[in-house]
């Protein structure tokens, strides 16, 4: 298994929205929520997904929520990290064009 890997993303999302999507995405998978963090354990593999709210971005009266989201992988090989990041991105993908 590979060395620990951390991936950081800046996302336009609120805490409630993040937790709602994560709960739906992980339904049936062993996981637990601990404050601002989701922990997923599968044998020797551990994934911690943490949510860090940032100040809203403002354009005039329009406010966009912003958060730093960190995915910390332990026991994943390079392919498993890439597949999990793709899975994560698909769950948070929004429509639009």
mmCIF file as gemmi writes it, N, C-alpha and C atoms, coordinates in Angstrom:
data_model
loop_
_atom_site.group_PDB
_atom_site.id
_atom_site.type_symbol
_atom_site.label_atom_id
_atom_site.label_alt_id
_atom_site.label_comp_id
_atom_site.label_asym_id
_atom_site.label_entity_id
_atom_site.label_seq_id
_atom_site.pdbx_PDB_ins_code
_atom_site.Cartn_x
_atom_site.Cartn_y
_atom_site.Cartn_z
_atom_site.occupancy
_atom_site.B_iso_or_equiv
_atom_site.pdbx_formal_charge
_atom_site.auth_seq_id
_atom_site.auth_asym_id
_atom_site.pdbx_PDB_model_num
ATOM 1 N N . UNK Axp A 1 ? 0.835 -1.18 0 1 0 ? 1 A 1
ATOM 2 C CA . UNK Axp A 1 ? 0 0 0 1 0 ? 1 A 1
ATOM 3 C C . UNK Axp A 1 ? 0.881 1.244 0 1 0 ? 1 A 1
ATOM 4 N N . UNK Axp A 2 ? 0.309 2.331 -0.499 1 0 ? 2 A 1
ATOM 5 C CA . UNK Axp A 2 ? 1.082 3.549 -0.689 1 0 ? 2 A 1
ATOM 6 C C . UNK Axp A 2 ? 1.211 4.399 0.555 1 0 ? 2 A 1
ATOM 7 N N . UNK Axp A 3 ? 2.007 5.445 0.404 1 0 ? 3 A 1
ATOM 8 C CA . UNK Axp A 3 ? 2.196 6.42 1.469 1 0 ? 3 A 1
ATOM 9 C C . UNK Axp A 3 ? 0.931 7.258 1.634 1 0 ? 3 A 1
ATOM 10 N N . UNK Axp A 4 ? 0.76 7.902 2.8 1 0 ? 4 A 1
ATOM 11 C CA . UNK Axp A 4 ? -0.394 8.778 2.975 1 0 ? 4 A 1
ATOM 12 C C . UNK Axp A 4 ? -0.428 9.863 1.893 1 0 ? 4 A 1
ATOM 13 N N . UNK Axp A 5 ? -1.632 10.155 1.42 1 0 ? 5 A 1
ATOM 14 C CA . UNK Axp A 5 ? -1.839 11.158 0.372 1 0 ? 5 A 1
ATOM 15 C C . UNK Axp A 5 ? -2.934 12.099 0.846 1 0 ? 5 A 1
ATOM 16 N N . UNK Axp A 6 ? -2.723 13.399 0.639 1 0 ? 6 A 1
ATOM 17 C CA . UNK Axp A 6 ? -3.736 14.399 0.974 1 0 ? 6 A 1
ATOM 18 C C . UNK Axp A 6 ? -4.072 15.205 -0.267 1 0 ? 6 A 1
ATOM 19 N N . UNK Axp A 7 ? -5.36 15.363 -0.512 1 0 ? 7 A 1
ATOM 20 C CA . UNK Axp A 7 ? -5.848 16.156 -1.643 1 0 ? 7 A 1
ATOM 21 C C . UNK Axp A 7 ? -6.753 17.23 -1.064 1 0 ? 7 A 1
ATOM 22 N N . UNK Axp A 8 ? -6.546 18.472 -1.483 1 0 ? 8 A 1
ATOM 23 C CA . UNK Axp A 8 ? -7.379 19.574 -1.009 1 0 ? 8 A 1
ATOM 24 C C . UNK Axp A 8 ? -8.17 20.15 -2.167 1 0 ? 8 A 1
ATOM 25 N N . UNK Axp A 9 ? -9.419 20.498 -1.877 1 0 ? 9 A 1
ATOM 26 C CA . UNK Axp A 9 ? -10.308 21.072 -2.874 1 0 ? 9 A 1
ATOM 27 C C . UNK Axp A 9 ? -10.991 22.29 -2.285 1 0 ? 9 A 1
ATOM 28 N N . UNK Axp A 10 ? -11.19 23.293 -3.12 1 0 ? 10 A 1
ATOM 29 C CA . UNK Axp A 10 ? -12.016 24.423 -2.727 1 0 ? 10 A 1
ATOM 30 C C . UNK Axp A 10 ? -13.371 24.209 -3.377 1 0 ? 10 A 1
ATOM 31 N N . UNK Axp A 11 ? -14.416 24.224 -2.551 1 0 ? 11 A 1
ATOM 32 C CA . UNK Axp A 11 ? -15.745 23.909 -3.042 1 0 ? 11 A 1
ATOM 33 C C . UNK Axp A 11 ? -16.727 25.001 -2.664 1 0 ? 11 A 1
ATOM 34 N N . UNK Axp A 12 ? -17.691 25.248 -3.523 1 0 ? 12 A 1
ATOM 35 C CA . UNK Axp A 12 ? -18.776 26.181 -3.237 1 0 ? 12 A 1
ATOM 36 C C . UNK Axp A 12 ? -19.934 25.409 -2.635 1 0 ? 12 A 1
ATOM 37 N N . UNK Axp A 13 ? -19.885 25.199 -1.319 1 0 ? 13 A 1
ATOM 38 C CA . UNK Axp A 13 ? -20.863 24.335 -0.66 1 0 ? 13 A 1
ATOM 39 C C . UNK Axp A 13 ? -20.985 24.721 0.812 1 0 ? 13 A 1
ATOM 40 N N . UNK Axp A 14 ? -22.177 24.543 1.366 1 0 ? 14 A 1
ATOM 41 C CA . UNK Axp A 14 ? -22.387 24.77 2.794 1 0 ? 14 A 1
ATOM 42 C C . UNK Axp A 14 ? -22.126 23.468 3.557 1 0 ? 14 A 1
ATOM 43 N N . UNK Axp A 15 ? -21.965 23.587 4.858 1 0 ? 15 A 1
ATOM 44 C CA . UNK Axp A 15 ? -21.74 22.413 5.702 1 0 ? 15 A 1
ATOM 45 C C . UNK Axp A 15 ? -22.916 21.454 5.61 1 0 ? 15 A 1
ATOM 46 N N . UNK Axp A 16 ? -24.148 21.975 5.715 1 0 ? 16 A 1
ATOM 47 C CA . UNK Axp A 16 ? -25.332 21.115 5.664 1 0 ? 16 A 1
ATOM 48 C C . UNK Axp A 16 ? -25.422 20.361 4.34 1 0 ? 16 A 1
ATOM 49 N N . UNK Axp A 17 ? -25.156 21.051 3.25 1 0 ? 17 A 1
ATOM 50 C CA . UNK Axp A 17 ? -25.191 20.424 1.937 1 0 ? 17 A 1
ATOM 51 C C . UNK Axp A 17 ? -24.106 19.34 1.825 1 0 ? 17 A 1
ATOM 52 N N . UNK Axp A 18 ? -22.914 19.656 2.314 1 0 ? 18 A 1
ATOM 53 C CA . UNK Axp A 18 ? -21.803 18.698 2.296 1 0 ? 18 A 1
ATOM 54 C C . UNK Axp A 18 ? -22.175 17.423 3.055 1 0 ? 18 A 1
ATOM 55 N N . UNK Axp A 19 ? -22.692 17.575 4.27 1 0 ? 19 A 1
ATOM 56 C CA . UNK Axp A 19 ? -23.05 16.416 5.087 1 0 ? 19 A 1
ATOM 57 C C . UNK Axp A 19 ? -24.18 15.609 4.461 1 0 ? 19 A 1
ATOM 58 N N . UNK Axp A 20 ? -25.153 16.282 3.858 1 0 ? 20 A 1
ATOM 59 C CA . UNK Axp A 20 ? -26.27 15.597 3.208 1 0 ? 20 A 1
ATOM 60 C C . UNK Axp A 20 ? -25.773 14.746 2.029 1 0 ? 20 A 1
ATOM 61 N N . UNK Axp A 21 ? -24.916 15.314 1.193 1 0 ? 21 A 1
ATOM 62 C CA . UNK Axp A 21 ? -24.38 14.572 0.041 1 0 ? 21 A 1
ATOM 63 C C . UNK Axp A 21 ? -23.514 13.415 0.514 1 0 ? 21 A 1
ATOM 64 N N . UNK Axp A 22 ? -22.68 13.645 1.52 1 0 ? 22 A 1
ATOM 65 C CA . UNK Axp A 22 ? -21.807 12.579 2.017 1 0 ? 22 A 1
ATOM 66 C C . UNK Axp A 22 ? -22.631 11.424 2.597 1 0 ? 22 A 1
ATOM 67 N N . UNK Axp A 23 ? -23.663 11.73 3.357 1 0 ? 23 A 1
ATOM 68 C CA . UNK Axp A 23 ? -24.493 10.672 3.951 1 0 ? 23 A 1
ATOM 69 C C . UNK Axp A 23 ? -25.137 9.83 2.85 1 0 ? 23 A 1
ATOM 70 N N . UNK Axp A 24 ? -25.626 10.481 1.82 1 0 ? 24 A 1
ATOM 71 C CA . UNK Axp A 24 ? -26.25 9.76 0.704 1 0 ? 24 A 1
ATOM 72 C C . UNK Axp A 24 ? -25.197 8.954 -0.072 1 0 ? 24 A 1
ATOM 73 N N . UNK Axp A 25 ? -24.036 9.528 -0.309 1 0 ? 25 A 1
ATOM 74 C CA . UNK Axp A 25 ? -22.98 8.868 -1.087 1 0 ? 25 A 1
ATOM 75 C C . UNK Axp A 25 ? -22.421 7.654 -0.351 1 0 ? 25 A 1
ATOM 76 N N . UNK Axp A 26 ? -22.377 7.709 0.972 1 0 ? 26 A 1
ATOM 77 C CA . UNK Axp A 26 ? -21.776 6.628 1.756 1 0 ? 26 A 1
ATOM 78 C C . UNK Axp A 26 ? -22.787 5.626 2.282 1 0 ? 26 A 1
ATOM 79 N N . UNK Axp A 27 ? -24.056 5.787 1.921 1 0 ? 27 A 1
ATOM 80 C CA . UNK Axp A 27 ? -25.099 4.885 2.398 1 0 ? 27 A 1
ATOM 81 C C . UNK Axp A 27 ? -24.695 3.438 2.132 1 0 ? 27 A 1
ATOM 82 N N . UNK Axp A 28 ? -24.646 2.637 3.178 1 0 ? 28 A 1
ATOM 83 C CA . UNK Axp A 28 ? -24.265 1.238 3.036 1 0 ? 28 A 1
ATOM 84 C C . UNK Axp A 28 ? -22.783 0.981 3.248 1 0 ? 28 A 1
ATOM 85 N N . UNK Axp A 29 ? -21.971 2.028 3.289 1 0 ? 29 A 1
ATOM 86 C CA . UNK Axp A 29 ? -20.534 1.875 3.542 1 0 ? 29 A 1
ATOM 87 C C . UNK Axp A 29 ? -20.26 2.164 5.008 1 0 ? 29 A 1
ATOM 88 N N . UNK Axp A 30 ? -19.323 1.44 5.61 1 0 ? 30 A 1
ATOM 89 C CA . UNK Axp A 30 ? -19.002 1.73 7.006 1 0 ? 30 A 1
ATOM 90 C C . UNK Axp A 30 ? -18.331 3.101 7.114 1 0 ? 30 A 1
ATOM 91 N N . UNK Axp A 31 ? -18.952 3.999 7.855 1 0 ? 31 A 1
ATOM 92 C CA . UNK Axp A 31 ? -18.415 5.348 8.025 1 0 ? 31 A 1
ATOM 93 C C . UNK Axp A 31 ? -18.965 5.945 9.312 1 0 ? 31 A 1
ATOM 94 N N . UNK Axp A 32 ? -18.35 7.042 9.725 1 0 ? 32 A 1
ATOM 95 C CA . UNK Axp A 32 ? -18.877 7.785 10.883 1 0 ? 32 A 1
ATOM 96 C C . UNK Axp A 32 ? -18.558 9.265 10.697 1 0 ? 32 A 1
ATOM 97 N N . UNK Axp A 33 ? -19.448 10.071 11.186 1 0 ? 33 A 1
ATOM 98 C CA . UNK Axp A 33 ? -19.28 11.509 11.166 1 0 ? 33 A 1
ATOM 99 C C . UNK Axp A 33 ? -18.747 11.937 12.525 1 0 ? 33 A 1
ATOM 100 N N . UNK Axp A 34 ? -17.708 12.759 12.513 1 0 ? 34 A 1
ATOM 101 C CA . UNK Axp A 34 ? -17.132 13.294 13.747 1 0 ? 34 A 1
ATOM 102 C C . UNK Axp A 34 ? -16.955 14.786 13.554 1 0 ? 34 A 1
ATOM 103 N N . UNK Axp A 35 ? -17.944 15.557 13.961 1 0 ? 35 A 1
ATOM 104 C CA . UNK Axp A 35 ? -17.88 17.013 13.798 1 0 ? 35 A 1
ATOM 105 C C . UNK Axp A 35 ? -17.837 17.4 12.338 1 0 ? 35 A 1
ATOM 106 N N . UNK Axp A 36 ? -16.734 17.996 11.921 1 0 ? 36 A 1
ATOM 107 C CA . UNK Axp A 36 ? -16.569 18.465 10.544 1 0 ? 36 A 1
ATOM 108 C C . UNK Axp A 36 ? -15.844 17.43 9.68 1 0 ? 36 A 1
ATOM 109 N N . UNK Axp A 37 ? -15.819 16.183 10.125 1 0 ? 37 A 1
ATOM 110 C CA . UNK Axp A 37 ? -15.048 15.167 9.415 1 0 ? 37 A 1
ATOM 111 C C . UNK Axp A 37 ? -15.868 13.893 9.229 1 0 ? 37 A 1
ATOM 112 N N . UNK Axp A 38 ? -15.632 13.256 8.09 1 0 ? 38 A 1
ATOM 113 C CA . UNK Axp A 38 ? -16.219 11.953 7.802 1 0 ? 38 A 1
ATOM 114 C C . UNK Axp A 38 ? -15.057 10.96 7.763 1 0 ? 38 A 1
ATOM 115 N N . UNK Axp A 39 ? -15.212 9.855 8.446 1 0 ? 39 A 1
ATOM 116 C CA . UNK Axp A 39 ? -14.168 8.825 8.463 1 0 ? 39 A 1
ATOM 117 C C . UNK Axp A 39 ? -14.717 7.547 7.845 1 0 ? 39 A 1
ATOM 118 N N . UNK Axp A 40 ? -13.957 7.024 6.898 1 0 ? 40 A 1
ATOM 119 C CA . UNK Axp A 40 ? -14.319 5.775 6.23 1 0 ? 40 A 1
ATOM 120 C C . UNK Axp A 40 ? -13.161 4.807 6.44 1 0 ? 40 A 1
ATOM 121 N N . UNK Axp A 41 ? -13.471 3.62 6.97 1 0 ? 41 A 1
ATOM 122 C CA . UNK Axp A 41 ? -12.431 2.622 7.199 1 0 ? 41 A 1
ATOM 123 C C . UNK Axp A 41 ? -12.829 1.338 6.501 1 0 ? 41 A 1
ATOM 124 N N . UNK Axp A 42 ? -11.867 0.77 5.778 1 0 ? 42 A 1
ATOM 125 C CA . UNK Axp A 42 ? -12.082 -0.473 5.051 1 0 ? 42 A 1
ATOM 126 C C . UNK Axp A 42 ? -10.818 -1.3 5.176 1 0 ? 42 A 1
ATOM 127 N N . UNK Axp A 43 ? -10.782 -2.186 6.165 1 0 ? 43 A 1
ATOM 128 C CA . UNK Axp A 43 ? -9.571 -2.97 6.424 1 0 ? 43 A 1
ATOM 129 C C . UNK Axp A 43 ? -8.434 -2.054 6.83 1 0 ? 43 A 1
ATOM 130 N N . UNK Axp A 44 ? -7.325 -2.101 6.082 1 0 ? 44 A 1
ATOM 131 C CA . UNK Axp A 44 ? -6.155 -1.265 6.376 1 0 ? 44 A 1
ATOM 132 C C . UNK Axp A 44 ? -6.257 0.129 5.755 1 0 ? 44 A 1
ATOM 133 N N . UNK Axp A 45 ? -7.307 0.362 4.994 1 0 ? 45 A 1
ATOM 134 C CA . UNK Axp A 45 ? -7.454 1.664 4.323 1 0 ? 45 A 1
ATOM 135 C C . UNK Axp A 45 ? -8.313 2.595 5.174 1 0 ? 45 A 1
ATOM 136 N N . UNK Axp A 46 ? -7.863 3.849 5.247 1 0 ? 46 A 1
ATOM 137 C CA . UNK Axp A 46 ? -8.59 4.87 5.994 1 0 ? 46 A 1
ATOM 138 C C . UNK Axp A 46 ? -8.672 6.133 5.146 1 0 ? 46 A 1
ATOM 139 N N . UNK Axp A 47 ? -9.866 6.692 5.102 1 0 ? 47 A 1
ATOM 140 C CA . UNK Axp A 47 ? -10.105 7.942 4.39 1 0 ? 47 A 1
ATOM 141 C C . UNK Axp A 47 ? -10.766 8.904 5.347 1 0 ? 47 A 1
ATOM 142 N N . UNK Axp A 48 ? -10.164 10.07 5.502 1 0 ? 48 A 1
ATOM 143 C CA . UNK Axp A 48 ? -10.752 11.144 6.312 1 0 ? 48 A 1
ATOM 144 C C . UNK Axp A 48 ? -11.075 12.288 5.37 1 0 ? 48 A 1
ATOM 145 N N . UNK Axp A 49 ? -12.328 12.7 5.36 1 0 ? 49 A 1
ATOM 146 C CA . UNK Axp A 49 ? -12.761 13.822 4.531 1 0 ? 49 A 1
ATOM 147 C C . UNK Axp A 49 ? -13.191 14.92 5.494 1 0 ? 49 A 1
ATOM 148 N N . UNK Axp A 50 ? -12.45 16.013 5.494 1 0 ? 50 A 1
ATOM 149 C CA . UNK Axp A 50 ? -12.741 17.085 6.45 1 0 ? 50 A 1
ATOM 150 C C . UNK Axp A 50 ? -13.222 18.336 5.729 1 0 ? 50 A 1
ATOM 151 N N . UNK Axp A 51 ? -14.129 19.034 6.376 1 0 ? 51 A 1
ATOM 152 C CA . UNK Axp A 51 ? -14.783 20.22 5.851 1 0 ? 51 A 1
ATOM 153 C C . UNK Axp A 51 ? -14.339 21.426 6.669 1 0 ? 51 A 1
ATOM 154 N N . UNK Axp A 52 ? -13.829 22.445 5.979 1 0 ? 52 A 1
ATOM 155 C CA . UNK Axp A 52 ? -13.362 23.653 6.65 1 0 ? 52 A 1
ATOM 156 C C . UNK Axp A 52 ? -14.022 24.866 6.001 1 0 ? 52 A 1
ATOM 157 N N . UNK Axp A 53 ? -15.068 25.426 6.646 1 0 ? 53 A 1
ATOM 158 C CA . UNK Axp A 53 ? -15.748 26.57 6.034 1 0 ? 53 A 1
ATOM 159 C C . UNK Axp A 53 ? -14.831 27.783 5.947 1 0 ? 53 A 1
ATOM 160 N N . UNK Axp A 54 ? -14.993 28.545 4.889 1 0 ? 54 A 1
ATOM 161 C CA . UNK Axp A 54 ? -14.245 29.771 4.639 1 0 ? 54 A 1
ATOM 162 C C . UNK Axp A 54 ? -15.245 30.919 4.539 1 0 ? 54 A 1
ATOM 163 N N . UNK Axp A 55 ? -14.781 32.149 4.584 1 0 ? 55 A 1
ATOM 164 C CA . UNK Axp A 55 ? -15.712 33.27 4.401 1 0 ? 55 A 1
ATOM 165 C C . UNK Axp A 55 ? -16.366 33.192 3.016 1 0 ? 55 A 1
ATOM 166 N N . UNK Axp A 56 ? -17.642 33.553 2.97 1 0 ? 56 A 1
ATOM 167 C CA . UNK Axp A 56 ? -18.36 33.574 1.691 1 0 ? 56 A 1
ATOM 168 C C . UNK Axp A 56 ? -17.656 34.487 0.708 1 0 ? 56 A 1
ATOM 169 N N . UNK Axp A 57 ? -17.779 34.152 -0.564 1 0 ? 57 A 1
ATOM 170 C CA . UNK Axp A 57 ? -17.325 35.054 -1.63 1 0 ? 57 A 1
ATOM 171 C C . UNK Axp A 57 ? -18.502 35.943 -1.97 1 0 ? 57 A 1
ATOM 172 N N . UNK Axp A 58 ? -18.247 37.216 -2.108 1 0 ? 58 A 1
ATOM 173 C CA . UNK Axp A 58 ? -19.334 38.163 -2.371 1 0 ? 58 A 1
ATOM 174 C C . UNK Axp A 58 ? -19.089 38.912 -3.673 1 0 ? 58 A 1
ATOM 175 N N . UNK Axp A 59 ? -20.153 39.007 -4.44 1 0 ? 59 A 1
ATOM 176 C CA . UNK Axp A 59 ? -20.192 39.844 -5.644 1 0 ? 59 A 1
ATOM 177 C C . UNK Axp A 59 ? -21.439 40.704 -5.483 1 0 ? 59 A 1
ATOM 178 N N . UNK Axp A 60 ? -21.241 41.937 -5.081 1 0 ? 60 A 1
ATOM 179 C CA . UNK Axp A 60 ? -22.39 42.786 -4.765 1 0 ? 60 A 1
ATOM 180 C C . UNK Axp A 60 ? -23.168 42.181 -3.612 1 0 ? 60 A 1
ATOM 181 N N . UNK Axp A 61 ? -24.453 41.939 -3.809 1 0 ? 61 A 1
ATOM 182 C CA . UNK Axp A 61 ? -25.29 41.337 -2.774 1 0 ? 61 A 1
ATOM 183 C C . UNK Axp A 61 ? -25.314 39.812 -2.852 1 0 ? 61 A 1
ATOM 184 N N . UNK Axp A 62 ? -24.666 39.268 -3.844 1 0 ? 62 A 1
ATOM 185 C CA . UNK Axp A 62 ? -24.659 37.826 -4.072 1 0 ? 62 A 1
ATOM 186 C C . UNK Axp A 62 ? -23.527 37.187 -3.259 1 0 ? 62 A 1
ATOM 187 N N . UNK Axp A 63 ? -23.862 36.153 -2.459 1 0 ? 63 A 1
ATOM 188 C CA . UNK Axp A 63 ? -22.861 35.464 -1.632 1 0 ? 63 A 1
ATOM 189 C C . UNK Axp A 63 ? -22.779 33.998 -2.036 1 0 ? 63 A 1
ATOM 190 N N . UNK Axp A 64 ? -21.558 33.501 -2.181 1 0 ? 64 A 1
ATOM 191 C CA . UNK Axp A 64 ? -21.322 32.102 -2.533 1 0 ? 64 A 1
ATOM 192 C C . UNK Axp A 64 ? -20.582 31.447 -1.369 1 0 ? 64 A 1
ATOM 193 N N . UNK Axp A 65 ? -21.142 30.346 -0.829 1 0 ? 65 A 1
ATOM 194 C CA . UNK Axp A 65 ? -20.427 29.661 0.253 1 0 ? 65 A 1
ATOM 195 C C . UNK Axp A 65 ? -19.14 29.042 -0.277 1 0 ? 65 A 1
ATOM 196 N N . UNK Axp A 66 ? -18.121 29.037 0.56 1 0 ? 66 A 1
ATOM 197 C CA . UNK Axp A 66 ? -16.83 28.465 0.177 1 0 ? 66 A 1
ATOM 198 C C . UNK Axp A 66 ? -16.328 27.585 1.314 1 0 ? 66 A 1
ATOM 199 N N . UNK Axp A 67 ? -15.75 26.455 0.94 1 0 ? 67 A 1
ATOM 200 C CA . UNK Axp A 67 ? -15.163 25.56 1.943 1 0 ? 67 A 1
ATOM 201 C C . UNK Axp A 67 ? -13.921 24.905 1.36 1 0 ? 67 A 1
ATOM 202 N N . UNK Axp A 68 ? -12.948 24.681 2.223 1 0 ? 68 A 1
ATOM 203 C CA . UNK Axp A 68 ? -11.8 23.845 1.877 1 0 ? 68 A 1
ATOM 204 C C . UNK Axp A 68 ? -12.181 22.435 2.326 1 0 ? 68 A 1
ATOM 205 N N . UNK Axp A 69 ? -12.056 21.479 1.443 1 0 ? 69 A 1
ATOM 206 C CA . UNK Axp A 69 ? -12.346 20.096 1.764 1 0 ? 69 A 1
ATOM 207 C C . UNK Axp A 69 ? -11.056 19.304 1.555 1 0 ? 69 A 1
ATOM 208 N N . UNK Axp A 70 ? -10.692 18.54 2.555 1 0 ? 70 A 1
ATOM 209 C CA . UNK Axp A 70 ? -9.44 17.786 2.513 1 0 ? 70 A 1
ATOM 210 C C . UNK Axp A 70 ? -9.762 16.293 2.552 1 0 ? 70 A 1
ATOM 211 N N . UNK Axp A 71 ? -9.213 15.568 1.604 1 0 ? 71 A 1
ATOM 212 C CA . UNK Axp A 71 ? -9.321 14.11 1.574 1 0 ? 71 A 1
ATOM 213 C C . UNK Axp A 71 ? -7.958 13.548 1.946 1 0 ? 71 A 1
ATOM 214 N N . UNK Axp A 72 ? -7.883 12.844 3.06 1 0 ? 72 A 1
ATOM 215 C CA . UNK Axp A 72 ? -6.624 12.279 3.54 1 0 ? 72 A 1
ATOM 216 C C . UNK Axp A 72 ? -6.716 10.754 3.469 1 0 ? 72 A 1
ATOM 217 N N . UNK Axp A 73 ? -5.862 10.162 2.646 1 0 ? 73 A 1
ATOM 218 C CA . UNK Axp A 73 ? -5.869 8.736 2.375 1 0 ? 73 A 1
ATOM 219 C C . UNK Axp A 73 ? -4.71 8.051 3.101 1 0 ? 73 A 1
ATOM 220 N N . UNK Axp A 74 ? -5.004 6.928 3.735 1 0 ? 74 A 1
ATOM 221 C CA . UNK Axp A 74 ? -3.967 6.079 4.328 1 0 ? 74 A 1
ATOM 222 C C . UNK Axp A 74 ? -4.224 4.653 3.859 1 0 ? 74 A 1
ATOM 223 N N . UNK Axp A 75 ? -3.193 4.009 3.331 1 0 ? 75 A 1
ATOM 224 C CA . UNK Axp A 75 ? -3.312 2.622 2.91 1 0 ? 75 A 1
ATOM 225 C C . UNK Axp A 75 ? -3.872 2.438 1.509 1 0 ? 75 A 1
ATOM 226 N N . UNK Axp A 76 ? -4.015 3.513 0.754 1 0 ? 76 A 1
ATOM 227 C CA . UNK Axp A 76 ? -4.518 3.444 -0.615 1 0 ? 76 A 1
ATOM 228 C C . UNK Axp A 76 ? -3.341 3.493 -1.578 1 0 ? 76 A 1
ATOM 229 N N . UNK Axp A 77 ? -3.424 2.723 -2.67 1 0 ? 77 A 1
ATOM 230 C CA . UNK Axp A 77 ? -2.402 2.866 -3.703 1 0 ? 77 A 1
ATOM 231 C C . UNK Axp A 77 ? -2.829 3.995 -4.655 1 0 ? 77 A 1
ATOM 232 N N . UNK Axp A 78 ? -1.966 4.327 -5.576 1 0 ? 78 A 1
ATOM 233 C CA . UNK Axp A 78 ? -2.193 5.472 -6.466 1 0 ? 78 A 1
ATOM 234 C C . UNK Axp A 78 ? -3.494 5.338 -7.263 1 0 ? 78 A 1
ATOM 235 N N . UNK Axp A 79 ? -3.773 4.151 -7.756 1 0 ? 79 A 1
ATOM 236 C CA . UNK Axp A 79 ? -4.995 3.914 -8.531 1 0 ? 79 A 1
ATOM 237 C C . UNK Axp A 79 ? -6.232 4.073 -7.661 1 0 ? 79 A 1
ATOM 238 N N . UNK Axp A 80 ? -6.186 3.544 -6.441 1 0 ? 80 A 1
ATOM 239 C CA . UNK Axp A 80 ? -7.328 3.647 -5.527 1 0 ? 80 A 1
ATOM 240 C C . UNK Axp A 80 ? -7.596 5.096 -5.138 1 0 ? 80 A 1
ATOM 241 N N . UNK Axp A 81 ? -6.542 5.886 -4.956 1 0 ? 81 A 1
ATOM 242 C CA . UNK Axp A 81 ? -6.722 7.312 -4.657 1 0 ? 81 A 1
ATOM 243 C C . UNK Axp A 81 ? -7.431 7.983 -5.83 1 0 ? 81 A 1
ATOM 244 N N . UNK Axp A 82 ? -6.947 7.758 -7.049 1 0 ? 82 A 1
ATOM 245 C CA . UNK Axp A 82 ? -7.549 8.378 -8.241 1 0 ? 82 A 1
ATOM 246 C C . UNK Axp A 82 ? -9.008 7.96 -8.398 1 0 ? 82 A 1
ATOM 247 N N . UNK Axp A 83 ? -9.314 6.686 -8.188 1 0 ? 83 A 1
ATOM 248 C CA . UNK Axp A 83 ? -10.693 6.204 -8.31 1 0 ? 83 A 1
ATOM 249 C C . UNK Axp A 83 ? -11.59 6.83 -7.248 1 0 ? 83 A 1
ATOM 250 N N . UNK Axp A 84 ? -11.083 6.972 -6.036 1 0 ? 84 A 1
ATOM 251 C CA . UNK Axp A 84 ? -11.878 7.55 -4.952 1 0 ? 84 A 1
ATOM 252 C C . UNK Axp A 84 ? -12.114 9.038 -5.182 1 0 ? 84 A 1
ATOM 253 N N . UNK Axp A 85 ? -11.113 9.752 -5.675 1 0 ? 85 A 1
ATOM 254 C CA . UNK Axp A 85 ? -11.287 11.175 -5.981 1 0 ? 85 A 1
ATOM 255 C C . UNK Axp A 85 ? -12.322 11.333 -7.1 1 0 ? 85 A 1
ATOM 256 N N . UNK Axp A 86 ? -12.272 10.473 -8.119 1 0 ? 86 A 1
ATOM 257 C CA . UNK Axp A 86 ? -13.289 10.51 -9.181 1 0 ? 86 A 1
ATOM 258 C C . UNK Axp A 86 ? -14.679 10.257 -8.61 1 0 ? 86 A 1
ATOM 259 N N . UNK Axp A 87 ? -14.795 9.258 -7.732 1 0 ? 87 A 1
ATOM 260 C CA . UNK Axp A 87 ? -16.071 8.953 -7.072 1 0 ? 87 A 1
ATOM 261 C C . UNK Axp A 87 ? -16.575 10.181 -6.306 1 0 ? 87 A 1
ATOM 262 N N . UNK Axp A 88 ? -15.685 10.806 -5.537 1 0 ? 88 A 1
ATOM 263 C CA . UNK Axp A 88 ? -16.038 11.984 -4.752 1 0 ? 88 A 1
ATOM 264 C C . UNK Axp A 88 ? -16.521 13.111 -5.669 1 0 ? 88 A 1
ATOM 265 N N . UNK Axp A 89 ? -15.758 13.387 -6.722 1 0 ? 89 A 1
ATOM 266 C CA . UNK Axp A 89 ? -16.113 14.465 -7.646 1 0 ? 89 A 1
ATOM 267 C C . UNK Axp A 89 ? -17.468 14.219 -8.306 1 0 ? 89 A 1
ATOM 268 N N . UNK Axp A 90 ? -17.757 12.982 -8.65 1 0 ? 90 A 1
ATOM 269 C CA . UNK Axp A 90 ? -19.048 12.669 -9.273 1 0 ? 90 A 1
ATOM 270 C C . UNK Axp A 90 ? -20.201 12.922 -8.3 1 0 ? 90 A 1
ATOM 271 N N . UNK Axp A 91 ? -20.004 12.633 -7.033 1 0 ? 91 A 1
ATOM 272 C CA . UNK Axp A 91 ? -21.076 12.832 -6.046 1 0 ? 91 A 1
ATOM 273 C C . UNK Axp A 91 ? -21.396 14.317 -5.847 1 0 ? 91 A 1
ATOM 274 N N . UNK Axp A 92 ? -20.387 15.157 -6.021 1 0 ? 92 A 1
ATOM 275 C CA . UNK Axp A 92 ? -20.58 16.591 -5.792 1 0 ? 92 A 1
ATOM 276 C C . UNK Axp A 92 ? -20.744 17.376 -7.088 1 0 ? 92 A 1
ATOM 277 N N . UNK Axp A 93 ? -20.795 16.678 -8.209 1 0 ? 93 A 1
ATOM 278 C CA . UNK Axp A 93 ? -20.955 17.363 -9.498 1 0 ? 93 A 1
ATOM 279 C C . UNK Axp A 93 ? -22.338 17.982 -9.578 1 0 ? 93 A 1
ATOM 280 N N . UNK Axp A 94 ? -22.364 19.17 -10.112 1 0 ? 94 A 1
ATOM 281 C CA . UNK Axp A 94 ? -23.642 19.873 -10.273 1 0 ? 94 A 1
ATOM 282 C C . UNK Axp A 94 ? -23.926 20.05 -11.748 1 0 ? 94 A 1
ATOM 283 N N . UNK Axp A 95 ? -25.191 20.16 -12.054 1 0 ? 95 A 1
ATOM 284 C CA . UNK Axp A 95 ? -25.587 20.376 -13.449 1 0 ? 95 A 1
ATOM 285 C C . UNK Axp A 95 ? -25.194 21.77 -13.913 1 0 ? 95 A 1
ATOM 286 N N . UNK Axp A 96 ? -25.258 21.984 -15.171 1 0 ? 96 A 1
ATOM 287 C CA . UNK Axp A 96 ? -24.916 23.294 -15.719 1 0 ? 96 A 1
ATOM 288 C C . UNK Axp A 96 ? -24.174 23.131 -17.01 1 0 ? 96 A 1
ATOM 289 N N . UNK Axp A 97 ? -23.791 24.222 -17.552 1 0 ? 97 A 1
ATOM 290 C CA . UNK Axp A 97 ? -23.115 24.112 -18.838 1 0 ? 97 A 1
ATOM 291 C C . UNK Axp A 97 ? -22.237 25.225 -19.09 1 0 ? 97 A 1
